[in-house]
Amino acid sequence: MTYRAPVADIAFTLKHGTGLAPTLSQAGDFGADDVDAVLQEAGRFASDVIAPLNALGDRHGTPFKDGTVTMPPGWKEAYRAWAAAGWNAVSAPAEWGGQALPHALNAACIEMWNSASMAFGIGPVLTMGAAEALAAHGTNDLKRRYLGKLVSGEWMGTMELTEPQAGSDVGALRTKAERSADGSYRLTGQKIFITYGEHDLTENIVHFVLARLPDAPPGTRGISLFLIPKFLVNKDGSLGPRNDLRAHSIEHKLGIHASPTCTMIYGDNGGAVGFLVGEENRGLACMFTMMNLARLAVGLQGVGIAERATQQALQYARERKQGRAASARDAGPSPIVEHPDVRRMLMTMRALTRAARAICYATAGAIDASRSSGEAAEAANARAALLTPVAKAFSTDIGIEVASLGVQVHGGMGFIEETGAAQHLRDARIAAIYEGTNGIQAVDLVMRKLPLGGGAVVRGYLDELRATAKAVQAANDPAFGMTGARLAEAIDSLDRATTWLLGKIDAAPQSALAGATPYLRLFGNAAGGCMLADEALAALRLADGEPAARVAIARFFAENIAVQAGGLERAVIDGADAVNAADAALA
Ligand SMILES: Cc1cc2nc3c(=O)[nH]c(=O)nc-3n(C[C@H](O)[C@H](O)[C@H](O)COP(=O)(O)OP(=O)(O)OC[C@H]3O[C@@H](n4cnc5c(N)ncnc54)[C@H](O)[C@@H]3O)c2cc1C
């Protein structure tokens, strides 16, 4: 089954959640109609051009021979048409050929590219991040030579941190950079697991590589960022000689088979020519410009794959007949969608997907708001910092869960490759691992984000969530069932777990770290539940956006998913000791 972009749903969440509402409320030349027009066109491209390549890419993979990677049939044409239509440049700066539209709108597009094909969607995400980092930290000369082509998508970019001994521990990297007399650098070393490190989609590939100078301090404070083009670029913009770098091999993976994952070798012949981006030894800060956006984009991969899996499971459940449902009026077998247990699976899929979407778009909206200046921008920056690990980890965790439920809804056919349900599960699995594993995201949330503003940032957010729960209760609409009360309980759990963690971060970091993953899930459950309720309230107020469906989804989430908050709270507060006392069990 193919994918139909849910443009109306996406538009509603964007316009009535915190993703785009603040932007749209400011007078300007960009309005709700423009949002609809962009989403319609992106949805058409994703559904009609990219989605049909997904299964083919999975089967074909990216054959590697003599240092070159051949993308699956049709991918080059699709990529070039996609870039020519301006999709790589949606939120890039106008000065370099971008359309300077809000990140939240680009986030919605990124979701659709990834629903259509995760293996397709991940390449541009890295190019967009590379363009961001170069725009923010590059010299004028570097920008003139590279930025326009990265913004247009004529060339693609990579992001290269990982080495065999340096995964989560980026500070352990060893790739070496030496200063050259002409002001450039010579790089030698090996990077592994590099997404789109080599391919034939574009004429040039611009690698953004973290490396260490000979006199650099140890650890993360001694890392610098270098731009290393596959082909050097002459002053007039034409391509010069091939640089001293090559793809050594590609990985054979569980999923995203059409995304080439390469081992890259730098400096076989004296050193690859690299150019410093930002300052020496300040590379990690520059890379973070890319990484925060990339983390959000990977969260959107989770949303994208969950949406596609849900669509497919729903269609199958309407067609497949087995047994007679308890509610059936007709004799004979019923479509499985009528069996309550299947409905539970489908509702779980839909509700988790919508909640993750709302969290990701809200994060993108906070990133947009942080780009202005003044106090409001600072607050938005803190909000984006708080939500980014949740957007990444919650959304990719639910991506896997939803894709797995998708297989389950298909029964035995789900385990058979031809339905495509299995591919979604295989593809979804990586998103919880790359761009900082979800465990690392949880640690980031607890150890670095909760203490922001002495805890005031997270407390301010909890107050907003509480206001939503109260608004649902005040609406006094029986269709909401117990939504208001269940959300209030989930927020209380989140509040208590937050207070407990804030007290442990310095006093007993082992305990705080042990609770990080259940805390992140608790945060996602409470925040996602409130966002769905906000959307339902907006739909009722506007009599638009399918209010009955939105209320039903918000209610299902509150009564079936948000209620897990109590258990998660206990795992955070009471479970830490059991985690850390487990030496004997792990012997
Ligand atoms: C298909 C694919 C594409 C990739 N693309 C890129 C790319 O384009 N560029 C790039 O640079 N890298 C890329 N990566 C690498 C990816 O980012 C790393 O695999 C990831 O960061 C985890 O590092 P690792 O594999 O070394 O795992 P490890 O760091 O060894 O982690 C193993 C486990 O230990 C946990 N762990 C480790 N340290 C801690 C800690 N301090 N606290 C708590 N838990 C911890 C992790 O959460 C994980 O569960 C890619 C990987 C794959 C598989």
PDBQT file of the ligand as one rigid body, heavy atoms in Angstrom, charges set to zero:
ROOT
HETATM    1  C1  LIG A 601      22.669   3.518   9.772  1.00  0.00    +0.000 C 
HETATM    2  C2  LIG A 601      23.521   4.441  10.584  1.00  0.00    +0.000 A 
HETATM    3  C3  LIG A 601      23.762   5.727  10.116  1.00  0.00    +0.000 A 
HETATM    4  C4  LIG A 601      24.583   6.589  10.841  1.00  0.00    +0.000 A 
HETATM    5  N1  LIG A 601      24.889   7.828  10.333  1.00  0.00    +0.000 NA
HETATM    6  C5  LIG A 601      25.854   8.575  10.931  1.00  0.00    +0.000 A 
HETATM    7  C6  LIG A 601      26.339   9.758  10.325  1.00  0.00    +0.000 A 
HETATM    8  O1  LIG A 601      25.896  10.161   9.250  1.00  0.00    +0.000 OA
HETATM    9  N2  LIG A 601      27.351  10.429  10.953  1.00  0.00    +0.000 N 
HETATM   10  C7  LIG A 601      27.880  10.025  12.139  1.00  0.00    +0.000 A 
HETATM   11  O2  LIG A 601      28.770  10.681  12.643  1.00  0.00    +0.000 OA
HETATM   12  N3  LIG A 601      27.427   8.904  12.751  1.00  0.00    +0.000 NA
HETATM   13  C8  LIG A 601      26.432   8.166  12.165  1.00  0.00    +0.000 A 
HETATM   14  N4  LIG A 601      25.990   7.017  12.768  1.00  0.00    +0.000 N 
HETATM   15  C9  LIG A 601      26.547   6.621  14.040  1.00  0.00    +0.000 C 
HETATM   16  C10 LIG A 601      25.557   6.804  15.176  1.00  0.00    +0.000 C 
HETATM   17  O3  LIG A 601      25.335   8.162  15.442  1.00  0.00    +0.000 OA
HETATM   18  C11 LIG A 601      26.105   6.022  16.366  1.00  0.00    +0.000 C 
HETATM   19  O4  LIG A 601      25.958   4.650  16.065  1.00  0.00    +0.000 OA
HETATM   20  C12 LIG A 601      25.410   6.365  17.663  1.00  0.00    +0.000 C 
HETATM   21  O5  LIG A 601      25.720   7.683  18.055  1.00  0.00    +0.000 OA
HETATM   22  C13 LIG A 601      25.777   5.426  18.806  1.00  0.00    +0.000 C 
HETATM   23  O6  LIG A 601      27.148   5.242  18.885  1.00  0.00    +0.000 OA
HETATM   24  P1  LIG A 601      27.733   3.741  18.941  1.00  0.00    +0.000 P 
HETATM   25  O7  LIG A 601      27.152   2.999  17.795  1.00  0.00    +0.000 OA
HETATM   26  O8  LIG A 601      29.203   3.819  19.033  1.00  0.00    +0.000 OA
HETATM   27  O9  LIG A 601      27.126   3.150  20.251  1.00  0.00    +0.000 OA
HETATM   28  P2  LIG A 601      27.759   3.271  21.727  1.00  0.00    +0.000 P 
HETATM   29  O10 LIG A 601      28.140   4.687  21.975  1.00  0.00    +0.000 OA
HETATM   30  O11 LIG A 601      28.778   2.234  21.896  1.00  0.00    +0.000 OA
HETATM   31  O12 LIG A 601      26.489   2.947  22.619  1.00  0.00    +0.000 OA
HETATM   32  C14 LIG A 601      26.053   1.612  22.901  1.00  0.00    +0.000 C 
HETATM   33  C15 LIG A 601      24.944   1.693  23.939  1.00  0.00    +0.000 C 
HETATM   34  O13 LIG A 601      25.443   2.287  25.148  1.00  0.00    +0.000 OA
HETATM   35  C16 LIG A 601      24.697   3.430  25.507  1.00  0.00    +0.000 C 
HETATM   36  N5  LIG A 601      25.605   4.451  26.051  1.00  0.00    +0.000 N 
HETATM   37  C17 LIG A 601      26.823   4.796  25.600  1.00  0.00    +0.000 A 
HETATM   38  N6  LIG A 601      27.321   5.790  26.352  1.00  0.00    +0.000 NA
HETATM   39  C18 LIG A 601      26.409   6.082  27.291  1.00  0.00    +0.000 A 
HETATM   40  C19 LIG A 601      26.340   7.028  28.360  1.00  0.00    +0.000 A 
HETATM   41  N7  LIG A 601      27.309   7.910  28.581  1.00  0.00    +0.000 N 
HETATM   42  N8  LIG A 601      25.218   7.051  29.122  1.00  0.00    +0.000 NA
HETATM   43  C20 LIG A 601      24.203   6.200  28.881  1.00  0.00    +0.000 A 
HETATM   44  N9  LIG A 601      24.223   5.288  27.894  1.00  0.00    +0.000 NA
HETATM   45  C21 LIG A 601      25.305   5.229  27.108  1.00  0.00    +0.000 A 
HETATM   46  C22 LIG A 601      24.023   3.905  24.233  1.00  0.00    +0.000 C 
HETATM   47  O14 LIG A 601      22.813   4.611  24.502  1.00  0.00    +0.000 OA
HETATM   48  C23 LIG A 601      23.769   2.571  23.512  1.00  0.00    +0.000 C 
HETATM   49  O15 LIG A 601      22.573   2.012  23.962  1.00  0.00    +0.000 OA
HETATM   50  C24 LIG A 601      25.131   6.161  12.065  1.00  0.00    +0.000 A 
HETATM   51  C25 LIG A 601      24.860   4.876  12.548  1.00  0.00    +0.000 A 
HETATM   52  C26 LIG A 601      24.095   4.019  11.807  1.00  0.00    +0.000 A 
HETATM   53  C27 LIG A 601      23.879   2.622  12.326  1.00  0.00    +0.000 C 
ENDROOT
TORSDOF 0
